[in-house]
Amino acid sequence: ELPGTRNIYLPSFFSKLFHLSRMPIWRTISPLQIFLTFWVIGALFFLIRVASRIMCNIYAPLEEDSTPSRRMNELYEKMLQELGCEKRGTLLMSSSISVARSAGFFYPNAILPIASENMPDEKVCYTLKHEILHYLHHDVWINLAAEILSCLFWWNPAVYLLQYTVTNLLELRCDSHVCKDLSDEQMLDYSQMLLDAFQTSPEQKDPLFSGLLGGLKRKARS
Protein backbone atom coordinates (compact mmCIF):
# COMPACT_ATOMS: atom_id res chain seq x y z
CA GLU A 1 0.00 0.00 0.00
CA LEU A 2 3.02 2.31 0.30
CA PRO A 3 3.95 4.32 -2.80
CA GLY A 4 6.78 2.84 -4.85
CA THR A 5 6.41 -0.66 -3.38
CA ARG A 6 6.15 -3.81 -5.44
CA ASN A 7 4.53 -7.06 -4.39
CA ILE A 8 6.17 -10.35 -5.29
CA TYR A 9 4.16 -13.56 -4.99
CA LEU A 10 6.78 -15.94 -3.62
CA PRO A 11 5.30 -19.26 -4.87
CA SER A 12 5.25 -17.84 -8.37
CA PHE A 13 8.75 -16.34 -7.98
CA PHE A 14 10.33 -19.61 -6.82
CA SER A 15 8.46 -21.54 -9.49
CA LYS A 16 9.95 -19.30 -12.18
CA LEU A 17 13.40 -19.47 -10.57
CA PHE A 18 13.28 -23.27 -10.47
CA HIS A 19 12.14 -23.36 -14.09
CA LEU A 20 15.06 -21.15 -15.16
CA SER A 21 17.54 -23.28 -13.21
CA ARG A 22 16.45 -26.33 -15.21
CA MET A 23 16.92 -24.68 -18.60
CA PRO A 24 20.04 -26.03 -20.41
CA ILE A 25 22.93 -23.60 -20.71
CA TRP A 26 25.16 -25.99 -22.66
CA ARG A 27 23.75 -29.03 -24.42
CA THR A 28 21.70 -30.81 -21.73
CA ILE A 29 23.55 -29.33 -18.74
CA SER A 30 21.51 -26.94 -16.59
CA PRO A 31 22.53 -24.65 -13.69
CA LEU A 32 20.62 -26.92 -11.31
CA GLN A 33 22.68 -29.94 -12.39
CA ILE A 34 25.92 -27.99 -11.91
CA PHE A 35 24.84 -26.83 -8.46
CA LEU A 36 23.80 -30.33 -7.37
CA THR A 37 27.06 -31.80 -8.69
CA PHE A 38 29.17 -29.33 -6.71
CA TRP A 39 26.96 -29.87 -3.65
CA VAL A 40 27.41 -33.65 -3.73
CA ILE A 41 31.17 -33.44 -4.37
CA GLY A 42 31.62 -30.96 -1.51
CA ALA A 43 29.46 -32.98 0.88
CA LEU A 44 31.37 -36.20 0.11
CA PHE A 45 34.71 -34.43 0.60
CA PHE A 46 33.77 -33.07 4.03
CA LEU A 47 32.12 -36.34 5.12
CA ILE A 48 35.25 -38.29 4.15
CA ARG A 49 37.38 -35.78 6.08
CA VAL A 50 35.25 -36.25 9.21
CA ALA A 51 35.38 -40.04 8.79
CA SER A 52 39.18 -39.92 8.50
CA ARG A 53 39.39 -37.92 11.75
CA ILE A 54 37.25 -40.54 13.44
CA MET A 55 39.37 -43.44 12.16
CA CYS A 56 42.65 -41.72 13.06
CA ASN A 57 41.53 -41.24 16.65
CA ILE A 58 40.07 -44.73 17.01
CA TYR A 59 43.26 -46.39 15.87
CA ALA A 60 45.69 -43.92 17.42
CA PRO A 61 48.24 -45.85 19.51
CA LEU A 62 48.11 -45.34 23.26
CA GLU A 63 51.09 -43.46 24.62
CA GLU A 64 53.57 -44.89 27.08
CA ASP A 65 52.62 -42.23 29.63
CA SER A 66 48.90 -42.96 29.36
CA THR A 67 48.50 -44.80 32.68
CA PRO A 68 47.13 -42.52 35.44
CA SER A 69 48.26 -42.71 39.05
CA ARG A 70 46.17 -44.36 41.76
CA ARG A 71 45.19 -40.93 43.06
CA MET A 72 43.81 -39.87 39.68
CA ASN A 73 41.84 -43.12 39.33
CA GLU A 74 40.35 -42.63 42.78
CA LEU A 75 39.28 -39.07 41.94
CA TYR A 76 37.79 -40.32 38.67
CA GLU A 77 35.78 -42.99 40.51
CA LYS A 78 34.67 -40.39 43.04
CA MET A 79 33.30 -38.12 40.31
CA LEU A 80 31.51 -41.01 38.58
CA GLN A 81 29.74 -41.85 41.85
CA GLU A 82 28.96 -38.21 42.63
CA LEU A 83 27.33 -37.72 39.21
CA GLY A 84 25.48 -41.04 39.41
CA CYS A 85 27.18 -42.41 36.30
CA GLU A 86 26.73 -46.19 36.31
CA LYS A 87 29.15 -46.88 33.48
CA ARG A 88 32.89 -46.78 34.09
CA GLY A 89 35.12 -45.66 31.26
CA THR A 90 38.88 -45.26 30.96
CA LEU A 91 41.00 -42.45 32.34
CA LEU A 92 44.21 -41.69 30.44
CA MET A 93 46.98 -39.17 30.88
CA SER A 94 48.70 -37.66 27.84
CA SER A 95 51.68 -35.39 27.28
CA SER A 96 50.50 -34.45 23.78
CA ILE A 97 47.51 -32.36 24.93
CA SER A 98 47.18 -29.36 27.23
CA VAL A 99 43.38 -29.36 27.60
CA ALA A 100 41.29 -32.17 29.06
CA ARG A 101 39.03 -34.05 26.67
CA SER A 102 35.97 -36.19 27.11
CA ALA A 103 36.29 -39.38 25.12
CA GLY A 104 33.34 -41.61 24.61
CA PHE A 105 30.13 -42.19 22.70
CA PHE A 106 29.35 -45.21 24.87
CA TYR A 107 31.66 -44.83 27.87
CA PRO A 108 32.64 -41.83 30.04
CA ASN A 109 36.29 -41.96 28.93
CA ALA A 110 38.47 -38.96 29.71
CA ILE A 111 41.96 -37.86 28.71
CA LEU A 112 43.82 -35.39 30.92
CA PRO A 113 47.14 -33.63 30.36
CA ILE A 114 50.11 -35.03 32.28
CA ALA A 115 50.32 -31.68 34.10
CA SER A 116 47.04 -32.57 35.83
CA GLU A 117 49.00 -34.92 38.12
CA ASN A 118 50.43 -31.82 39.83
CA MET A 119 47.07 -30.12 40.30
CA PRO A 120 45.24 -30.06 43.67
CA ASP A 121 42.52 -32.67 44.11
CA GLU A 122 39.81 -30.03 43.96
CA LYS A 123 40.87 -28.78 40.51
CA VAL A 124 41.24 -32.32 39.19
CA CYS A 125 37.69 -33.03 40.38
CA TYR A 126 36.43 -29.92 38.57
CA THR A 127 38.05 -31.10 35.36
CA LEU A 128 36.85 -34.70 35.63
CA LYS A 129 33.33 -33.60 36.50
CA HIS A 130 33.22 -31.34 33.45
CA GLU A 131 34.37 -34.11 31.11
CA ILE A 132 32.04 -36.76 32.56
CA LEU A 133 29.13 -34.33 32.18
CA HIS A 134 29.89 -34.18 28.45
CA TYR A 135 29.22 -37.93 28.32
CA LEU A 136 26.07 -37.74 30.48
CA HIS A 137 24.67 -34.92 28.30
CA HIS A 138 25.49 -36.81 25.07
CA ASP A 139 27.47 -33.80 23.87
CA VAL A 140 29.69 -35.81 21.53
CA TRP A 141 26.61 -37.08 19.69
CA ILE A 142 25.28 -33.53 19.42
CA ASN A 143 28.61 -32.29 18.09
CA LEU A 144 28.72 -35.16 15.62
CA ALA A 145 25.26 -34.20 14.34
CA ALA A 146 26.44 -30.60 13.95
CA GLU A 147 29.52 -31.83 12.05
CA ILE A 148 27.39 -33.89 9.66
CA LEU A 149 25.04 -30.94 9.16
CA SER A 150 27.99 -28.70 8.26
CA CYS A 151 29.20 -31.37 5.81
CA LEU A 152 25.84 -31.53 4.05
CA PHE A 153 25.39 -27.76 3.92
CA TRP A 154 29.07 -26.83 3.47
CA TRP A 155 28.13 -24.00 1.11
CA ASN A 156 26.07 -22.16 3.75
CA PRO A 157 28.13 -19.91 6.09
CA ALA A 158 25.33 -19.97 8.67
CA VAL A 159 25.88 -23.67 9.37
CA TYR A 160 29.47 -23.03 10.55
CA LEU A 161 28.21 -20.32 12.88
CA LEU A 162 25.62 -22.77 14.18
CA GLN A 163 28.28 -25.43 14.77
CA TYR A 164 30.54 -22.97 16.59
CA THR A 165 27.64 -21.75 18.73
CA VAL A 166 26.47 -25.27 19.60
CA THR A 167 29.98 -26.28 20.71
CA ASN A 168 30.30 -23.22 22.93
CA LEU A 169 26.83 -23.68 24.43
CA LEU A 170 27.61 -27.29 25.32
CA GLU A 171 30.79 -26.18 27.08
CA LEU A 172 28.90 -23.46 28.96
CA ARG A 173 26.22 -25.95 29.99
CA CYS A 174 28.83 -28.24 31.55
CA ASP A 175 30.49 -25.27 33.28
CA SER A 176 27.11 -24.23 34.66
CA HIS A 177 26.46 -27.71 36.09
CA VAL A 178 29.93 -27.85 37.64
CA CYS A 179 29.39 -24.47 39.35
CA LYS A 180 25.86 -25.23 40.48
CA ASP A 181 26.84 -26.46 43.95
CA LEU A 182 30.04 -24.44 44.39
CA SER A 183 30.56 -21.53 46.73
CA ASP A 184 31.46 -18.09 45.36
CA GLU A 185 35.12 -18.68 46.19
CA GLN A 186 35.12 -22.09 44.50
CA MET A 187 33.43 -20.64 41.41
CA LEU A 188 36.14 -18.00 41.16
CA ASP A 189 38.76 -20.72 41.49
CA TYR A 190 37.08 -22.76 38.75
CA SER A 191 36.76 -19.71 36.48
CA GLN A 192 40.45 -18.91 36.97
CA MET A 193 41.33 -22.50 36.05
CA LEU A 194 39.34 -22.20 32.81
CA LEU A 195 40.96 -18.86 32.02
CA ASP A 196 44.44 -20.30 32.56
CA ALA A 197 43.60 -23.23 30.27
CA PHE A 198 42.42 -20.92 27.48
CA GLN A 199 45.48 -18.70 27.75
CA THR A 200 48.07 -21.48 27.83
CA SER A 201 46.54 -23.87 25.31
CA PRO A 202 47.52 -23.33 21.64
CA GLU A 203 45.38 -26.22 20.44
CA GLN A 204 41.78 -26.27 19.30
CA LYS A 205 39.50 -28.76 21.00
CA ASP A 206 38.15 -31.17 18.42
CA PRO A 207 34.49 -31.85 19.29
CA LEU A 208 34.75 -35.23 17.60
CA PHE A 209 37.92 -36.40 19.32
CA SER A 210 36.23 -38.05 22.23
CA GLY A 211 33.51 -40.18 20.86
CA LEU A 212 35.94 -41.50 18.42
CA LEU A 213 37.55 -43.29 21.32
CA GLY A 214 34.38 -45.21 22.10
CA GLY A 215 36.37 -48.43 21.79
CA LEU A 216 39.07 -47.23 24.14
CA LYS A 217 37.71 -49.14 27.13
CA ARG A 218 37.91 -52.42 25.25
CA LYS A 219 41.43 -51.69 23.99
CA ALA A 220 42.76 -50.74 27.41
CA ARG A 221 41.50 -53.99 28.92
CA SER A 222 43.00 -56.10 26.16
VEXMARMAR-869619 format. One line per 3 residues: number of its first residue (from 1); their letters; for each residue x, y, z of N, C-alpha, C, O. Coordinates in steps of 0.02 Angstrom, whole numbers, plus 50000, padded with zeros to 5 digits. Atoms other than C-alpha are relative to their C-alpha. Layout:
REM VEXMARMAR-869619
NUM	A	X/Y/Z/X/Y/Z/X/Y/Z/X/Y/Z ~ ...
END
This chain:
REM VEXMARMAR-869619
1	ELP	50041/49939/50000/50000/50000/50000/50043/50063/50000/50017/50117/49985 ~ 49957/49942/50001/50151/50115/50015/50019/50018/49928/50025/49973/49887 ~ 49981/49981/50069/50198/50216/49860/50069/49974/49982/50115/49977/50023
4	GTR	49936/50024/50024/50339/50142/49757/50016/49928/50019/50069/49903/50002 ~ 49987/50069/49981/50321/49967/49831/49977/49953/49945/49936/49970/49902 ~ 50018/50050/50050/50307/49809/49728/49990/49933/50035/50033/49911/50073
7	NIY	50016/50064/49970/50226/49647/49780/50027/49943/49957/50020/49943/49896 ~ 49975/50059/50035/50309/49482/49736/49967/49939/50031/49973/49928/50091 ~ 50033/50061/49976/50208/49322/49750/50052/49945/50001/50073/49920/49949
10	LPS	49943/50045/49993/50339/49203/49819/49991/49932/49966/50037/49910/49931 ~ 50007/50064/50035/50265/49037/49757/50012/50007/49925/50044/49964/49894 ~ 49990/49989/50072/50263/49108/49581/50073/50017/49985/50100/49994/49935
13	FFS	49930/49981/50009/50438/49183/49601/50045/49939/50001/50088/49931/49958 ~ 49958/50059/49994/50516/49020/49659/49986/49950/49944/50031/49914/49922 ~ 50017/50044/50056/50423/48923/49525/50037/50021/49937/50062/49979/49899
16	KLF	49965/49975/50059/50497/49035/49391/50076/49990/50007/50110/49973/49959 ~ 49928/50010/49988/50670/49026/49471/50020/49928/49990/50072/49914/49959 ~ 49986/50071/50009/50664/48836/49477/49997/49981/49926/50037/49941/49902
19	HLS	50006/50014/50072/50607/48832/49295/50061/50024/49962/50086/49990/49918 ~ 49940/49973/50033/50753/48943/49242/50062/49958/50016/50105/49949/49974 ~ 49941/50040/49981/50877/48836/49339/50003/49934/49963/50056/49903/49959
22	RMP	50000/50064/50036/50823/48683/49239/50009/50009/49925/50014/49960/49889 ~ 49990/49987/50072/50846/48766/49070/50073/49987/49982/50117/50013/50016 ~ 49931/50015/50019/51002/48699/48980/50038/50063/49981/50013/50107/49946
25	IWR	49957/49945/50020/51146/48820/48964/50055/49976/49953/50087/50016/49918 ~ 49953/50029/50048/51258/48701/48867/49980/49927/49989/49985/49885/50034 ~ 50028/50066/50016/51187/48548/48779/49943/49984/50048/49892/50018/50050
28	TIS	50055/50019/49954/51085/48459/48913/50017/50020/50073/49981/50001/50119 ~ 49978/49981/49932/51178/48534/49063/49965/50064/50022/49967/50115/49987 ~ 50036/49942/49972/51076/48653/49171/50036/50026/50062/50076/49991/50092
31	PLQ	49971/49973/49938/51126/48768/49316/49985/49957/50061/50026/49949/50105 ~ 50019/50042/49944/51031/48654/49434/50044/49938/50005/50065/49918/50060 ~ 49956/50058/50000/51134/48503/49381/50071/50017/50023/50102/49979/50060
34	IFL	49933/49978/49979/51296/48600/49404/50002/50012/50076/50048/49991/50110 ~ 50004/49986/49928/51242/48659/49577/49997/49935/50040/50033/49927/50090 ~ 50006/50063/49964/51190/48484/49632/50065/49959/49997/50082/49925/50045
37	TFW	49937/50036/50007/51353/48410/49566/50051/50026/50049/50084/49988/50084 ~ 49952/49971/49953/51459/48533/49665/49979/49987/50072/50022/49977/50115 ~ 50025/50013/49933/51348/48507/49818/50019/49929/50022/50044/49919/50078
40	VIG	49985/50070/49982/51370/48317/49814/50075/49990/50009/50097/49957/50056 ~ 49928/50007/49995/51558/48328/49782/50026/50031/50065/50067/50001/50100 ~ 49979/49967/49939/51581/48452/49924/49979/49961/50062/50018/49953/50109
43	ALF	50025/50037/49942/51473/48351/50044/50040/49936/50010/50057/49919/50067 ~ 49960/50061/49994/51568/48190/50006/50070/50015/50025/50097/49978/50066 ~ 49933/49981/49978/51735/48279/50030/50002/50012/50075/50046/49986/50110
46	FLI	50001/49984/49928/51688/48346/50202/49981/49940/50042/50006/49932/50098 ~ 50018/50060/49963/51606/48183/50256/50060/49952/50006/50071/49922/50058 ~ 49940/50043/49999/51763/48086/50208/50052/50028/50048/50086/49990/50082
49	RVA	49952/49969/49954/51869/48211/50304/49981/49987/50072/50024/49973/50114 ~ 50023/50015/49932/51762/48187/50461/50012/49927/50016/50035/49910/50071 ~ 49990/50071/49989/51769/47998/50439/50074/49984/50013/50090/49941/50054
52	SRI	49928/50012/49991/51959/48004/50425/50023/50023/50069/50065/49991/50100 ~ 49984/49978/49932/51970/48104/50587/49977/49948/50051/50012/49935/50100 ~ 50025/50051/49954/51863/47973/50672/50045/49939/50000/50063/49914/50053
55	MCN	49958/50060/50005/51969/47828/50608/50069/50012/50030/50096/49968/50062 ~ 49933/49985/49973/52133/47914/50653/50000/49998/50076/50048/49975/50106 ~ 50003/49999/49928/52077/47938/50832/49984/49932/50029/50008/49915/50083
58	IYA	50016/50067/49975/52004/47763/50851/50062/49956/50001/50073/49919/50049 ~ 49942/50044/50006/52163/47680/50793/50065/50034/50021/50119/50007/50008 ~ 49939/49968/49975/52285/47804/50871/50030/49958/50055/49995/49936/50101
61	PLE	49968/50042/49948/52412/47707/50975/50000/50036/50068/50008/50097/50071 ~ 49998/49972/49933/52405/47733/51163/50072/50017/50018/50118/49980/50001 ~ 49932/49978/49983/52555/47827/51231/50026/49963/50060/49988/49935/50100
64	EDS	49969/50034/49944/52678/47756/51354/49982/50032/50067/49980/49998/50118 ~ 50015/49964/49938/52631/47889/51482/49925/50005/50012/49902/50051/50045 ~ 50073/49994/49998/52445/47852/51468/49969/49972/50064/49909/49980/50074
67	TPS	50028/50030/49940/52425/47760/51634/49997/50051/50057/50049/50078/50077 ~ 50006/49951/49945/52356/47874/51772/50022/49970/50066/50026/49909/50074 ~ 49980/50022/49934/52413/47865/51952/49938/49975/50038/49881/49985/50017
70	RRM	50055/50025/49959/52309/47782/52088/49956/50057/50024/49895/50052/50026 ~ 50037/49941/49977/52260/47953/52153/49951/50025/49947/49894/50041/49962 ~ 50043/49976/50054/52191/48006/51984/49941/49953/49988/49885/49974/49977
73	NEL	50054/50049/50008/52092/47844/51967/49948/50006/50055/49888/49999/50043 ~ 50047/49994/49944/52017/47868/52139/49957/50063/49993/49897/50061/50008 ~ 50039/49939/50011/51964/48046/52097/49950/49990/49943/49894/50015/49946
76	YEK	50045/50015/50056/51889/47984/51933/49940/49959/50025/49883/49974/50007 ~ 50054/50041/49973/51789/47850/52025/49954/50043/50045/49894/50034/50045 ~ 50039/49957/49956/51734/47980/52152/49951/50043/49960/49893/50050/49979
79	MLQ	50043/49958/50040/51665/48094/52016/49945/49960/49965/49889/49984/49957 ~ 50051/50043/50031/51575/47950/51929/49944/49986/50050/49885/49989/50032 ~ 50050/50014/49948/51487/47907/52093/49960/50063/50017/49899/50060/50026
82	ELG	50034/49938/49983/51448/48089/52131/49948/50020/49948/49895/50047/49964 ~ 50046/49982/50054/51366/48114/51961/49950/49945/49984/49907/49953/49941 ~ 50047/50054/50011/51274/47948/51970/50009/49965/49934/49961/49939/49906
85	CEK	49985/50032/50064/51359/47880/51815/50013/49926/50013/50062/49909/50046 ~ 49993/50071/49986/51337/47691/51816/50055/49967/49958/50085/49918/49980 ~ 49948/50029/50042/51457/47656/51674/50069/50027/50020/50075/50085/50039
88	RGT	49932/49979/49985/51644/47661/51705/50040/49998/49935/50043/49946/49902 ~ 49959/49997/50060/51756/47717/51563/50074/49992/50016/50092/49959/50065 ~ 49927/50003/49991/51944/47737/51548/50028/50070/50009/50009/50116/49973
91	LLM	49966/49937/49989/52050/47877/51617/50072/49993/49975/50107/49947/49995 ~ 49933/50001/50027/52210/47915/51522/50034/50067/50012/50001/50119/50018 ~ 49960/49939/49994/52349/48042/51544/50043/50005/49937/50070/49956/49913
94	SSS	49962/49991/50062/52435/48117/51392/50044/50062/50003/50024/50114/50030 ~ 49954/49943/50003/52584/48230/51364/49991/50040/49935/50022/50092/49926 ~ 50008/49967/50065/52525/48278/51189/49942/50050/49999/49931/50083/49949
97	ISV	50055/49952/49996/52376/48382/51247/50010/50045/50060/50044/50027/50108 ~ 49997/49954/49943/52359/48532/51362/49931/50016/50027/49925/50052/50077 ~ 50069/49989/49978/52169/48532/51380/49966/49932/50008/49974/49889/49964
100	ARS	50035/50063/49988/52064/48392/51453/49948/49987/49946/49920/50034/49918 ~ 50048/50018/50051/51952/48298/51334/49955/49943/50024/49979/49895/50054 ~ 50045/50057/49989/51798/48190/51356/50011/49953/49941/50029/49974/49887
103	AGF	49982/50048/50053/51815/48031/51256/49954/49940/50001/49974/49886/50024 ~ 50042/50060/50004/51667/47919/51230/49929/50012/49977/49893/50053/50004 ~ 50069/50004/50019/51507/47890/51135/49962/49955/50049/49905/49969/50068
106	FYP	50034/50051/49961/51468/47740/51243/50027/49992/50071/49997/49958/50113 ~ 49970/50004/49933/51583/47758/51394/50025/50069/50020/50045/50109/49977 ~ 49976/49935/49977/51632/47908/51502/50076/50002/50004/50105/50015/50057
109	NAI	49927/49997/50003/51814/47902/51446/50023/50073/50006/49987/50119/49987 ~ 49973/49933/49994/51923/48052/51486/50076/49998/49991/50109/49951/50013 ~ 49928/49994/50010/52098/48107/51435/50022/50066/50031/49997/50119/50012
112	LPI	49976/49940/49966/52191/48230/51546/50073/50012/49982/50110/49964/49969 ~ 49929/49985/50010/52357/48319/51518/50042/49972/50058/50018/49968/50114 ~ 49955/50025/49948/52506/48248/51614/50006/50051/50057/50014/50032/50115
115	ASE	49993/49947/49949/52516/48416/51705/49945/49996/50053/49953/50023/50108 ~ 50055/50006/49951/52352/48372/51792/50021/49962/50062/49991/49970/50115 ~ 49975/50038/49942/52450/48254/51906/50024/50047/50055/50024/50029/50114
118	NMP	49974/49952/49951/52521/48409/51991/49947/50048/50026/49962/50091/50067 ~ 50053/49956/49979/52354/48494/52015/49970/49977/50066/49972/49917/50081 ~ 50035/50020/49938/52262/48497/52183/49940/49956/49985/49912/49960/49930
121	DEK	50056/50046/50010/52126/48366/52206/49937/50037/49978/49900/50013/49935 ~ 50061/49962/50015/51990/48499/52198/49997/50018/49926/49944/50012/49895 ~ 50000/49980/50071/52043/48561/52025/49995/49939/49954/49963/49943/49901
124	VCY	50006/50061/50039/52062/48384/51960/49927/49978/49998/49901/49956/49946 ~ 50072/50019/49996/51884/48348/52019/49958/50045/49955/49912/50021/49922 ~ 50036/49955/50045/51821/48504/51928/50007/49976/49928/49957/49971/49891
127	TLK	49986/50020/50069/51903/48445/51768/49965/49935/49983/49932/49929/49930 ~ 50031/50065/50013/51843/48265/51781/49924/50006/49998/49891/49974/49956 ~ 50073/49990/49998/51666/48320/51825/49976/50031/49935/49925/50010/49907
130	HEI	50018/49967/50062/51661/48433/51673/50000/49950/49942/49953/49949/49902 ~ 49995/50047/50056/51718/48294/51555/49949/49944/50005/49923/49922/49954 ~ 50051/50052/49992/51602/48162/51628/49931/50027/49983/49890/49991/49955
133	LHY	50064/49970/50017/51457/48283/51609/49989/50003/49924/49933/49997/49900 ~ 50006/50003/50073/51494/48291/51423/49971/49933/49978/49928/49930/49933 ~ 50027/50066/50017/51461/48104/51416/49927/49994/50021/49885/49969/49983
136	LHH	50068/50006/49974/51304/48113/51524/49950/50042/49959/49892/50023/49954 ~ 50044/49956/50040/51233/48254/51415/50000/49981/49926/49967/50014/49886 ~ 49996/50022/50070/51274/48160/51253/50027/50054/49954/50005/50060/49897
139	DVW	49974/49944/50038/51374/48310/51194/50038/49979/49937/50036/50013/49886 ~ 49962/50023/50058/51485/48209/51077/49952/49983/49943/49967/49997/49884 ~ 50050/50016/50051/51331/48146/50985/49972/50064/49969/49962/50069/49909
142	INL	50026/49936/50025/51264/48324/50971/50051/50033/49954/50033/50059/49901 ~ 49948/49970/50041/51431/48386/50905/50008/49962/49934/50022/49991/49882 ~ 49995/50040/50061/51436/48242/50781/49944/50018/49952/49955/50024/49892
145	AAE	50056/49980/50042/51263/48290/50717/50013/50068/49968/49997/50079/49910 ~ 49984/49934/50027/51322/48470/50697/50054/49995/49946/50052/50032/49897 ~ 49948/50011/50050/51476/48408/50603/49970/49975/49935/49987/49999/49880
148	ILS	50032/50028/50060/51369/48306/50483/49958/50053/49965/49958/50056/49903 ~ 50040/49946/50029/51252/48453/50458/50044/50049/49961/50026/50071/49907 ~ 49955/49953/50035/51399/48565/50413/50030/49968/49938/50047/50003/49890
151	CLF	49976/50035/50060/51460/48431/50290/49948/50003/49944/49965/50012/49886 ~ 50053/50001/50050/51292/48423/50203/49985/50070/49972/49967/50077/49913 ~ 50014/49931/50022/51270/48612/50196/50063/50042/50002/50063/50098/50028
154	WWN	49935/49969/49999/51453/48658/50173/50001/50068/49966/50045/50109/49981 ~ 50002/49938/50039/51406/48800/50055/49966/50057/50038/49968/50114/50016 ~ 50038/49949/49963/51303/48892/50187/50041/50025/50060/50053/49986/50107
157	PAV	49960/49974/49944/51406/49005/50304/49964/49995/50067/49997/49990/50120 ~ 50037/50001/49938/51267/49001/50433/50009/49935/50038/50005/49934/50100 ~ 49995/50065/49966/51294/48816/50469/50064/49997/50041/50066/49962/50092
160	YLL	49938/49999/49961/51473/48849/50528/49992/50042/50063/50020/50026/50116 ~ 50016/49960/49941/51410/48984/50644/49959/49960/50049/49969/49964/50110 ~ 50041/50043/49958/51281/48861/50709/50043/49949/50036/50035/49937/50096
163	QYT	49956/50051/49969/51414/48728/50739/50043/50031/50055/50051/50001/50108 ~ 49958/49965/49950/51527/48852/50830/49959/50017/50062/49982/50009/50118 ~ 50043/49980/49945/51382/48913/50936/49979/49939/50042/49980/49942/50104
166	VTN	50020/50061/49965/51323/48737/50980/50057/49974/50044/50046/49957/50102 ~ 49943/50023/49962/51499/48686/51035/50011/50043/50063/50023/50016/50117 ~ 49990/49955/49943/51515/48839/51147/49944/49993/50051/49957/49994/50112
169	LLE	50057/50008/49954/51341/48816/51221/50007/49936/50041/49990/49934/50100 ~ 49991/50063/49964/51381/48635/51266/50053/50007/50054/50047/49980/50109 ~ 49948/49988/49950/51540/48691/51354/49972/50041/50058/49985/50027/50116
172	LRC	50029/49957/49948/51445/48827/51448/49950/49961/50043/49945/49974/50103 ~ 50048/50040/49962/51311/48702/51499/50036/49957/50052/50015/49952/50110 ~ 49961/50040/49952/51442/48588/51578/50030/50044/50055/50029/50025/50113
175	DSH	49973/49954/49950/51524/48736/51664/49947/50021/50050/49960/50025/50110 ~ 50056/49980/49956/51355/48789/51733/49983/49944/50050/49970/49958/50108 ~ 50015/50056/49955/51323/48614/51804/50055/49990/50051/50041/49973/50109
178	VCK	49945/50008/49953/51496/48607/51882/49994/50053/50056/50007/50037/50114 ~ 50002/49945/49952/51470/48776/51967/49936/50002/50042/49930/50041/50090 ~ 50066/49996/49968/51293/48739/52024/50003/49994/50076/49968/50030/50112
181	DLS	49997/50011/49927/51342/48677/52198/50064/50028/50031/50081/50010/50087 ~ 49938/49971/49974/51502/48778/52219/49987/50066/50037/49938/50101/50023 ~ 50004/49935/49967/51528/48924/52336/50028/50054/49954/50058/50038/49902
184	DEQ	49974/49946/50041/51573/49095/52268/50076/49995/49992/50102/50007/49938 ~ 49927/50006/50003/51756/49066/52310/50021/49943/49954/50069/49949/49915 ~ 49984/50057/50043/51756/48896/52225/49985/50015/49927/50021/49994/49882
187	MLD	50015/49981/50069/51672/48968/52071/50053/50045/49970/50071/50038/49912 ~ 49945/49958/50023/51807/49100/52058/50062/49958/49985/50098/49971/49937 ~ 49943/50045/50010/51938/48964/52074/49991/49961/49936/50038/49953/49897
190	YSQ	50015/50038/50062/51854/48862/51937/50006/50044/49939/50034/50024/49888 ~ 49996/49953/50056/51838/49014/51824/50073/50018/49984/50091/50023/49925 ~ 49929/49986/50011/52023/49054/51848/50034/49941/49967/50078/49950/49925
193	MLL	49972/50060/50031/52066/48875/51803/49984/49997/49925/50026/49980/49884 ~ 50020/49998/50070/51967/48890/51641/50038/50054/49961/50061/50043/49905 ~ 49964/49945/50032/52048/49057/51601/50073/49981/49987/50100/49996/49934
196	DAF	49931/50022/50008/52222/48985/51628/50006/49949/49943/50054/49951/49905 ~ 49999/50051/50053/52180/48838/51513/49994/50032/49932/50028/50012/49885 ~ 50009/49966/50064/52121/48954/51374/50062/50039/49980/50080/50041/49921
199	QTS	49942/49958/50015/52274/49065/51387/50062/49959/49984/50104/49981/49945 ~ 49939/50040/50009/52403/48926/51392/49994/49947/49945/50044/49918/49924 ~ 50009/50053/50049/52327/48807/51265/50000/50027/49929/49958/50068/49912
202	PEQ	49999/49979/50070/52376/48833/51082/49954/49959/49956/49940/49978/49899 ~ 50037/50046/50042/52269/48689/51022/49925/50015/50000/49899/50047/50046 ~ 50072/49995/50005/52089/48686/50965/49970/49934/50021/49993/49881/50001
205	KDP	50032/50061/49976/51975/48562/51050/49956/49972/49945/49908/50004/49924 ~ 50039/50033/50052/51907/48441/50921/49938/49970/50031/49944/49924/50071 ~ 50061/50026/49970/51724/48408/50964/49989/49926/49985/49950/49893/50020
208	LFS	50010/50069/50017/51737/48239/50880/50051/49954/50034/50041/49893/50035 ~ 49944/50041/49976/51896/48180/50966/49977/49945/50047/49999/49888/50041 ~ 50018/50046/49948/51812/48098/51111/49962/49939/49977/49985/49883/49985
211	GLL	50041/50057/50016/51675/47991/51043/50036/49952/49956/50018/49893/49953 ~ 49963/50042/50044/51797/47925/50921/50038/49948/50038/50061/49899/50010 ~ 49964/50049/49958/51878/47835/51066/49949/49957/50038/49962/49935/50093
214	GGL	50051/50041/49968/51719/47740/51105/50024/49929/50014/50000/49897/50060 ~ 49974/50066/49989/51818/47579/51090/50060/49998/50045/50093/49946/50051 ~ 49940/49994/49959/51953/47639/51207/49998/49954/50061/50049/49926/50081
217	KRK	50007/50042/49940/51886/47543/51357/50019/49928/49984/50054/49895/50022 ~ 49985/50068/50020/51896/47379/51263/50074/49992/49986/50104/49941/50005 ~ 49929/50004/50017/52072/47416/51199/50043/49999/50063/50090/49960/50068
220	ARS	49960/49995/49939/52138/47463/51371/49999/49934/50038/50049/49914/50067 ~ 50005/50064/49964/52075/47300/51446/50039/49945/49965/50068/49902/49998 ~ 49964/50052/50036/52150/47195/51308/50075/50012/50003/50113/49973/49974
END
